[in-house]
Amino acid sequence: MFPLSDENPTDLKPIGTSVLITCCILTWIVLQNGGFSSQVLLASICKFGTIPVEVTGSVGIGIESSPCQIGGYSWQTLFSSIFLHGSWLHLIGNVWFLWIFGNNIEDAMGHSRFLLFFVFTGVVASLVHTISQPNSTIPMVGASGAISGIMGAYLVLYPRARIRTLLVLGYAVTITPIPAWVFLGIWTLIQMFGSTANPVGAGVAYMAHIGGLGAGLLLVFLFRKPLKE
């Protein structure tokens, strides 16, 4: 199940969405060398990714198993990790979801509120991941948590909007429009199942996704533009 587009027109140009996508791409190319150097990639992830033990101060626990050199407190990585990615596929997937769902949420919030909403839900997602695994020495990166917040807001504001979705059912491949509440409901169940079946996530920060989604569901009313009477 993969979203291709949505049938949900907007009034505002998606300037904020475009800015965020550009920031993610430039960070990947300039800071992470486009993933072409494994050493540069690992160094960037270790320096700017969210490493729970550095956020909680539990330094000394499990450090020998870490791919990074663990230092002291590093709260700023709750923010910086949002714009880093682990691979081209990771980047492309996040940028695609951001483009499909972000423009409508930006339309509902306005450019400035949308950018603040993205950053805030992203930081909350990083923090929830850290709280769920306070002694982890594995760095977490990616915009997925913030995008989960956008998807939560989309679920609240546009539950009936139709998402053109690529469905692969065994040997059958089809493209069909699905109501947003169905698409996002299934996506949410996948995250919940993943976090329960495998808390470590096999490389997927499921709790960050859930944290971002929850933040989006709760904060959308605070960040959306006032309704006209």
C-alpha atoms as one frame of an Amber mdcrd trajectory, in Angstrom:
protein
   0.000   0.000   0.000   1.697   3.166  -1.244   0.145   6.636  -1.709   0.484
   8.190  -5.171  -1.501  11.418  -4.721  -4.551  12.818  -2.993  -7.736  14.326
  -4.368  -7.648  17.329  -2.039  -7.110  20.772  -3.645  -5.337  23.639  -1.862
  -5.402  27.434  -2.042  -1.925  28.257  -0.750   1.253  27.487  -2.631   3.153
  24.837  -0.601   6.128  27.092   0.126   6.761  25.637   3.587   6.483  22.074
   2.329   8.952  22.871  -0.453  11.345  24.473   2.037  11.292  21.398   4.277
  11.845  19.058   1.341  14.744  21.221   0.165  16.291  21.211   3.653  16.129
  17.406   3.821  17.647  16.998   0.359  20.415  19.564   0.934  21.265  18.009
   4.305  21.517  14.609   2.641  23.721  15.867  -0.198  25.906  18.422   1.603
  26.217  17.105   5.150  25.799  13.391   4.469  27.561  13.311   1.092  24.552
  11.698  -0.558  25.383   8.434   1.194  28.304   7.803  -1.160  30.801   7.681
   1.710  29.850   5.268   4.475  32.286   7.002   6.841  30.789  10.449   6.257
  27.273   9.033   6.530  27.987   7.297   9.830  29.793  10.359  11.207  26.833
  12.617  10.407  24.340  10.203  11.943  26.445   9.793  15.094  26.932  13.543
  15.506  23.448  14.828  14.658  21.200  11.787  15.182  19.189  11.248  18.350
  21.044   8.772  20.582  18.769   8.093  23.577  21.567   7.599  26.131  22.975
  11.018  25.243  19.570  12.625  25.758  18.794  10.833  29.027  22.334  10.999
  30.366  22.546   7.223  30.777  26.097   7.261  29.437  27.950   4.073  30.271
  25.095   1.675  29.557  25.701  -0.521  26.531  28.273   1.833  25.020  30.390
  -1.065  23.795  27.600  -2.064  21.387  27.200   1.397  19.873  28.411   2.219
  16.341  29.121   5.746  17.626  31.441   7.301  20.159  29.078   8.235  22.981
  29.545  11.627  24.615  27.627  13.664  27.186  24.217  15.263  27.041  23.007
  16.086  23.539  19.473  17.488  23.614  19.883  19.442  20.368  19.846  16.184
  18.398  16.108  15.870  19.117  15.848  18.609  16.478  18.805  17.995  14.177
  17.934  14.317  13.631  14.698  15.334  11.875  16.543  16.464   8.744  18.975
  13.534   8.433  18.343  10.220   6.676  19.982   6.823   6.494  19.718   6.074
   2.770  18.379   7.328  -0.555  15.303   5.132  -0.134  14.698   6.519   3.354
  14.950  10.093   2.037  12.776   9.553  -1.048  10.044   7.818   0.942   9.853
  10.605   3.526   9.965  13.382   0.932   7.180  11.698  -1.037   4.880  11.387
   1.983   5.688  14.968   2.983   4.754  16.251  -0.476   1.443  14.357  -0.602
   0.171  15.197   2.882   2.092  18.359   3.762   0.557  20.786   1.271  -2.972
  20.392   2.641  -1.855  20.812   6.249   0.148  23.885   5.264  -2.984  25.177
   3.542  -4.952  24.719   6.770  -2.297  26.259   9.042  -0.470  28.816   6.952
   3.228  28.785   6.152   4.698  29.805   9.535   2.387  27.704  11.694   3.015
  24.700   9.463   6.790  24.974   9.805   6.503  25.257  13.599   4.101  22.319
  13.655   6.532  20.178  11.642   9.450  20.950  13.946   7.431  20.567  17.143
   5.908  17.212  16.226   9.317  16.034  15.011  10.932  16.880  18.351   8.067
  15.185  20.216   8.558  12.086  18.051  12.288  12.007  18.854  11.525  12.450
  22.553   8.934   9.646  22.594  11.454   7.336  20.901  14.032   8.286  23.530
  11.633   7.685  26.423  10.675   4.288  24.983  14.331   3.216  24.748  16.235
   5.394  27.256  19.324   3.174  27.306  19.654   2.700  23.553  22.979   3.642
  21.993  21.655   3.369  18.432  21.172   6.740  16.680  17.807   7.590  15.166
  17.416   9.892  12.154  14.684  10.851   9.716  11.719  13.144   9.154   9.273
  10.261   9.660   8.189  11.400  13.116   7.345  14.913  11.955   5.601  13.539
   8.861   3.606  11.258  11.148   2.446  14.423  12.900   1.308  15.810   9.553
  -0.546  12.569   8.835  -2.262  12.815  12.218  -3.400  16.338  11.369  -4.566
  15.141   7.946  -6.623  12.395   9.573  -8.391  14.966  11.759  -8.972  17.622
   9.093  -9.541  15.570   5.945 -10.733  12.078   6.923 -12.885  11.749   3.791
 -10.272  12.974   1.296  -9.412  10.265  -1.198  -5.853   8.970  -1.470  -4.905
   7.421  -4.824  -3.115   4.320  -3.595  -0.980   1.661  -5.231  -2.145  -1.695
  -3.892  -0.158  -4.906  -4.283  -2.268  -7.930  -3.394  -0.251 -11.010  -4.236
   0.149 -10.975  -8.025  -2.529  -8.289  -8.462  -1.403  -4.674  -8.702  -3.975
  -1.918  -8.845  -4.393   1.803  -8.243  -7.508   2.777  -6.339  -8.725   5.819
  -4.374  -9.057   5.131  -0.641 -10.586   7.435   1.991  -7.882   9.041   4.103
  -9.322   7.594   7.322  -8.919   4.089   5.884  -5.407   4.639   4.538  -4.146
   6.405   7.671  -6.010   3.991   9.929  -4.229   1.020   8.355  -0.913   2.878
   8.532  -1.481   3.567  12.242  -2.279  -0.085  12.953   0.959  -1.095  11.198
   2.954   1.239  13.455   1.239  -0.049  16.582   1.751  -3.671  15.595   5.384
  -3.003  14.710   6.090  -1.349  18.063   4.449  -4.237  19.924   5.869  -7.120
  17.920   9.377  -5.713  17.788  10.088  -2.728  20.076  13.539  -2.314  18.566
  11.810  -2.027  15.207  14.431  -3.794  13.079  15.742  -0.375  12.088  12.321
   1.330  12.138  11.557   3.787  14.961   7.912   2.815  15.382   7.520   4.679
  18.665   8.740   7.883  17.003   6.018   7.437  14.385   3.388   6.890  17.080
   4.666   9.855  19.088   4.563  12.142  16.068   1.100  10.901  15.113  -0.232
  11.518  18.610   1.259  15.008  18.681  -0.329  15.777  15.329  -3.749  14.534
  16.432  -3.668  16.679  19.578  -1.984  19.839  18.296  -3.699  20.299  14.940
  -6.417  22.460  16.508  -3.822  24.697  18.164  -1.870  25.266  14.954  -4.632
  25.471  12.357  -5.811  28.892  11.198  -8.842  30.271  13.066 -12.097  29.286
  11.399 -14.000  32.098   9.717 -17.455  32.796  11.114
